[in-house]
Amino acid sequence: MANSVEAKTLDEKTLPRPAEGGCPPSPLTERGTGSGVVQKGSVEIDAEKCKGCGLCTMACARGVLAMSEKLNSKGYTPAEVVKPERCTGCKLCALMCPDVAIKVYKKKQAG
């Protein structure tokens, strides 16, 4: 006897529904942690190490980073911080950087 796989169709009864009150907040939103403190980040880019690949700018969903129009001493256009207030400290930019030119710091601010 051959194995048979039953095809199921999705309908309203089988689709997952969000809990009462809607979906939970995204971890990237700037919301309080319950103690009146808002988590934020700070990014530092070593422009001399940066070769301008742009991977960090693509990794940042918040638009904190952009490519500079200025050249570094090696002739590359490095990334730069353009909207520091939007940084959540997720460190995706630093993880993507093949030149290890980015440092991210978490900081707490009274909110």
Secondary structure, DSSP 8 states (H G I E B T S, - for coil): -----------TTTS----TTSS---TTS--B-SSSEEEEEEEEE-TTT-----HHHHH-TT--EEE-SS--TTS---EEES-GGG-----HHHHH-TT--EEEEEEEEE-
